Amino acid sequence: MSSGVTAQTDTDYEEVVVDSNDSVTYRVGDGETLENLLIDISAQNAKFYIRANGRDWTVRNIGIKGTWDDDKKEEPFIVSVSSDGTGVVENFYWADGTAPFDRQRTYGGAATGCYVANAHSGTLIMENLNLQGFSDNGVYGSSPGDLPSHSSGGGGGGEVIIKNSYAANCAPAGFRLGSDGSRLENCVVTNCTRNYWGFYHDTKVVDCDLSNSSQHGDIAVSDSYWDHAATVTAENAYFETTAKHGTNGRVIGTSAERTPRTRPDQVEGVPLTPEEAASGSSSAQPSSPPTSDEDDETDAADEHLLAFVTDPDAQYASYELTAKEAAEFATAPYNSPSGSQIESGSSNDTIEEKDGVYHVSGVTGGGYGDAYRVQGPVTSINIDQPDVMWVELDGEKHSPEEIIDKTASNDDGEQDTGSDSPSNAIVIDGTETDGSSSYRFVVSGSVEKASYQDASIDDSDSIDGTAVEGTVDGWKDAYWFSGDVTDFWLNGDALVDVEYDAR
């Protein structure tokens, strides 16, 4: 501890008042605990430093009072956990943040709320944080995921788990993580440049409310410079906007439908003053988000488990599906007939959302399988090697056409019994071209002739199962179909129009 520091001990915590242009430093090592401190840096250019490193250490009940008024980049609070060890940061309040320099709100700088070092290789659990007004992240926790090409070298890969915490008014992110297994649980983040940033690798946002991002998005993924194939999986999380930096990142999941929490007093255990933090108390009145068990019965009825399963001799068996509402990686609660796991989420598996349609693709084999949770109707399924791969719906083997029919919904949201006609349309228009045009196409569901857009219905056009063949010469042919168009051939200059949900 430096000179110029006074301590008061007439409370259940120690209050340390740092003089102007002075600082106080605390170091925490293996098996050590730093707790019950109120550090007052209200004086001009007063500073504090906490360095926690090693195994099985704890920093708890720390309240920081006052604004960090130096605009140079610094990391007052640095943590790292050694391999096979655990570190805990609990009840940490620093809501006065840094001086509001406008340029730092966009470009970073000044102090970081808490920085997780590149070398972190163990497990870090952070709970009941209240961090506001930082211009270099509330928690800068992505460095353990640094790639080998990073100037600091490859990161240690340790997990960072942030629970029951609050962040607001931070740049470039409220919480920024980037190592496999890292996640936010029951956190509220609002009005940050990016409320949550999954910088590298695969991270999760669970039971959180992320709202009112001030610039890039409530959930941002990857980084334009590194362009890593990062993923952020959102589970029972509220968010309004997303951002992808670079070309490879993706956000998996859809926003929960609820009114988001936006205040620190709505999160269980979050200290609302530095005094509460130092004493290990909280006056918060939490309002936890609904769990999946509390979701309405309609949502549960519309969710299905789809599994693509292979024979042991299958190699590089690929598949694709499209869904109307949402799709996410999953693990089936059973094994394949070969005794192998059925689980998606590897680098071969992708989920992409475009124009409200979810496109899923993957490759598996060797008796293994891939599984997905799908909300709402499945509109197409394509299997590249049907002799060695099949698809299961909720644990039962079905043809792709049966699954499309079983998951289809009517306009009132009730499950379709299969009696309704398909609603997608394809029109081959030969009215504005010279000469005849021949065509052939195949769909993944059912198909029937139609008079849509004043098309003719010709006996010479043939339908064989899901395959269609015909000719137009100065007229239009149209068809209703379900699923997707999986193959198409045209000889001529006719115009072709495909419309989904056309009726």
Secondary structure, DSSP 8 states (H G I E B T S, - for coil): --SSEEEE-SSSSEEEEE-TT-EEEEEE-TT-EEEEEEEE--STT-EEEEEEEESSEEEEEEEEES-B---S-B-SEEEEE-TT-EEEEEEEEE-S-B---HHHHHH--SB-SEEE-TT--SEEEEEEEEEES-SS-SEEE-GGG--TTSTT-S----EEEEES-EEES-SS-SEEE-STT-EEES-EEESSSEEEEE-SSEEEEES-EEE--SSSEEEEES-TTT----EEEEES-B-S-EEE-SSS-EEES----S----SGGGSTT--SSHHHHHHT-----------GGGS-HHHHHHEEEEEEEE-TT--SEEEEEEESSEEEEEB-SS--TTS--BB--STT-EEEEETTEEEEEEEE-TT-EEEEEEES-EEEEEES-TTTEEEEETTEEE-HHHHHHHH-B-TTS-B--S-S---EEEEEE-TTSSS-EEEEEEESS-EEEE-GGG-B--TTSEEETTEEEEEESSSEEEEEESS-EEEEEEESS-EEEEESS--
